[in-house]
Amino acid sequence: MKKILITGGAGYIGSHTAVELVNAGFEPIILDDFSNSQASVVDRLGEIIGREVICFEGDCNDKSILEKIYKDHPFEGVIHFAAFKAVGESTQLPLKYYQNNIGSLVVLLGFMKEKGIQNIVFSSSCTVYGQPDSLPVTEDTPRKDAESPYGNTKKICEDILVDFVKSKAGVKVVSLRYFNPVGAHPSAKIGELPNGTPNNLVPFVTQTAAGIREKITVFGDDYDTIDGSCVRDFIHVMDLANAHVKALAYLEEQKVDFYDVFNVGTGNGNTVLEIIQTFEKVNRIKLNYEIGPRRPGDVVKIWADTTKINSVLGWHPQYTLEDSLRDSWNWEKSLTK
Ligand SMILES: NC(=O)c1ccc[n+]([C@@H]2O[C@H](COP(=O)([O-])OP(=O)(O)OC[C@H]3O[C@@H](n4cnc5c(N)ncnc54)[C@H](O)[C@@H]3O)[C@@H](O)[C@H]2O)c1
């Protein structure tokens, strides 16, 4: 079985990707410092796949831990999820974000070059498009100045990868620009585990439904959208996880010194109010929400053009928005049990 290092593999997207890698016949090797996840996720992953998952606790800025892992588990590719992702915190503590998000990529790439490890899939984000001038966004839509240090780390990391490939370092790279991941594994054994107050809409919705939060505030209902609230492209995390497997297969077909980038979304936009209404309908729960003022810096509407990932990787989402919101709620209920 081909071994793939998953940095940040105990996190939300990484843990679901570990499941999809096993389903596709790969052996995931997790490296996580648990700065934004819990070690129990690894046990739950083991329950899903029916055997123990190999996991190392450590910081991927630390080359010695990469050496240690590689000695016992010579991995043939890397999926680099490990990063800090709280947009608000990144504006308060920018250096923390630049150091971890950029530093870890630099260490990892140096290590890959040294060992001749060719394939890497990088977690980028639709945040690189900022407030786009036209919709839907394609991979050729110009990237905008980032709205936050977090967003800037994603742009800079993409640029580092492009420069590294240009330097003929012998690597092959795919950057995946995720839209808005939601949902959880259908078993409800793993899902999104936000630290403190959630930054993302759906964990806020599920926590409100569970009585942990009093109410949801919808930031603005007077934008130029069908119901006035912001529009996003919500993608089930299992579909997103599967895109990584397809990206690895694609990289295997390429020659070295290769770079490509794909949007990973559904191609559909849904408003914040539609999410609330769909959640209520699918789960037969009334949510307490209020309309608040617009939030500075919010992108009004964005969704992906997925033509490239559909045609080149042969990837198509399998889950609906209803599936996502049902699985998110089942996950939340499993946490409060
Ligand atoms: N969730 C989203 O909405 C979203 C959207 C676009 C892009 N992304 C990107 O996808 C990736 C994964 O996001 P996620 O939602 O799963 O986040 P997450 O916080 O759940 O997972 C990241 C994991 O990385 C670990 N980690 C952080 N720094 C580390 C380090 N130096 N060494 C080892 N482990 C470290 C954390 O403990 C955590 O388990 C991130 O790069 C994020 O920026 C996420």
The ligand as an SDF file (V2000), in Angstrom:
LIG
                    3D

 44 48  0  0  0  0  0  0  0  0999 V2000
  -12.4560   24.3460    6.8520 N   0  0  0  0  0  0  0  0  0  0  0  0
  -12.5060   25.2950    5.9240 C   0  0  0  0  0  0  0  0  0  0  0  0
  -13.5050   26.0190    5.8160 O   0  0  0  0  0  0  0  0  0  0  0  0
  -11.3600   25.4890    4.9630 C   0  0  0  0  0  0  0  0  0  0  0  0
  -11.5700   26.2080    3.7660 C   0  0  0  0  0  0  0  0  0  0  0  0
  -10.5050   26.3970    2.8970 C   0  0  0  0  0  0  0  0  0  0  0  0
   -9.2410   25.9030    3.2120 C   0  0  0  0  0  0  0  0  0  0  0  0
   -9.0600   25.2160    4.3890 N   0  0  0  0  0  0  0  0  0  0  0  0
   -7.7200   24.7060    4.6990 C   0  0  0  0  0  0  0  0  0  0  0  0
   -7.7800   23.3040    4.7960 O   0  0  0  0  0  0  0  0  0  0  0  0
   -6.8350   22.8290    5.7540 C   0  0  0  0  0  0  0  0  0  0  0  0
   -7.5370   21.9600    6.7570 C   0  0  0  0  0  0  0  0  0  0  0  0
   -8.5990   22.7010    7.3510 O   0  0  0  0  0  0  0  0  0  0  0  0
   -9.5170   22.0740    8.4840 P   0  0  0  0  0  0  0  0  0  0  0  0
  -10.8270   22.7610    8.3840 O   0  0  0  0  0  0  0  0  0  0  0  0
   -9.4540   20.5990    8.4470 O   0  0  0  0  0  0  0  0  0  0  0  0
   -8.7630   22.6370    9.7700 O   0  0  0  0  0  0  0  0  0  0  0  0
   -8.4730   21.9390   11.1720 P   0  0  0  0  0  0  0  0  0  0  0  0
   -7.9920   22.9900   12.0900 O   0  0  0  0  0  0  0  0  0  0  0  0
   -9.6420   21.1100   11.5810 O   0  0  0  0  0  0  0  0  0  0  0  0
   -7.2750   20.9520   10.7880 O   0  0  0  0  0  0  0  0  0  0  0  0
   -5.9410   21.3700   10.7270 C   0  0  0  0  0  0  0  0  0  0  0  0
   -5.1340   20.4060   11.5660 C   0  0  0  0  0  0  0  0  0  0  0  0
   -3.7600   20.7870   11.4780 O   0  0  0  0  0  0  0  0  0  0  0  0
   -3.1910   20.6640   12.7730 C   0  0  0  0  0  0  0  0  0  0  0  0
   -2.0160   21.5310   12.7600 N   0  0  0  0  0  0  0  0  0  0  0  0
   -1.9610   22.8850   12.6670 C   0  0  0  0  0  0  0  0  0  0  0  0
   -0.6900   23.3070   12.6320 N   0  0  0  0  0  0  0  0  0  0  0  0
    0.0930   22.1950   12.7040 C   0  0  0  0  0  0  0  0  0  0  0  0
    1.4950   21.9650   12.6870 C   0  0  0  0  0  0  0  0  0  0  0  0
    2.3770   22.9680   12.6000 N   0  0  0  0  0  0  0  0  0  0  0  0
    1.9350   20.6890   12.7600 N   0  0  0  0  0  0  0  0  0  0  0  0
    1.0690   19.6520   12.8360 C   0  0  0  0  0  0  0  0  0  0  0  0
   -0.2700   19.8070   12.8520 N   0  0  0  0  0  0  0  0  0  0  0  0
   -0.7460   21.0710   12.7850 C   0  0  0  0  0  0  0  0  0  0  0  0
   -4.3000   21.0200   13.7430 C   0  0  0  0  0  0  0  0  0  0  0  0
   -4.1060   20.4580   15.0340 O   0  0  0  0  0  0  0  0  0  0  0  0
   -5.5160   20.4040   13.0430 C   0  0  0  0  0  0  0  0  0  0  0  0
   -5.7310   19.0740   13.4600 O   0  0  0  0  0  0  0  0  0  0  0  0
   -6.1750   24.0800    6.3410 C   0  0  0  0  0  0  0  0  0  0  0  0
   -4.9760   24.3130    5.6530 O   0  0  0  0  0  0  0  0  0  0  0  0
   -7.1860   25.1720    6.0400 C   0  0  0  0  0  0  0  0  0  0  0  0
   -6.5810   26.4240    5.9660 O   0  0  0  0  0  0  0  0  0  0  0  0
  -10.0850   24.9900    5.2550 C   0  0  0  0  0  0  0  0  0  0  0  0
  1  2  1  0
  2  3  2  0
  2  4  1  0
  4  5  1  0
  4 44  2  0
  5  6  2  0
  6  7  1  0
  7  8  2  0
  8  9  1  0
  8 44  1  0
  9 10  1  0
  9 42  1  0
 10 11  1  0
 11 12  1  0
 11 40  1  0
 12 13  1  0
 13 14  1  0
 14 15  2  0
 14 16  1  0
 14 17  1  0
 17 18  1  0
 18 19  2  0
 18 20  1  0
 18 21  1  0
 21 22  1  0
 22 23  1  0
 23 24  1  0
 23 38  1  0
 24 25  1  0
 25 26  1  0
 25 36  1  0
 26 27  1  0
 26 35  1  0
 27 28  2  0
 28 29  1  0
 29 30  1  0
 29 35  2  0
 30 31  1  0
 30 32  2  0
 32 33  1  0
 33 34  2  0
 34 35  1  0
 36 37  1  0
 36 38  1  0
 38 39  1  0
 40 41  1  0
 40 42  1  0
 42 43  1  0
M  CHG  2   8   1  16  -1
M  END
$$$$
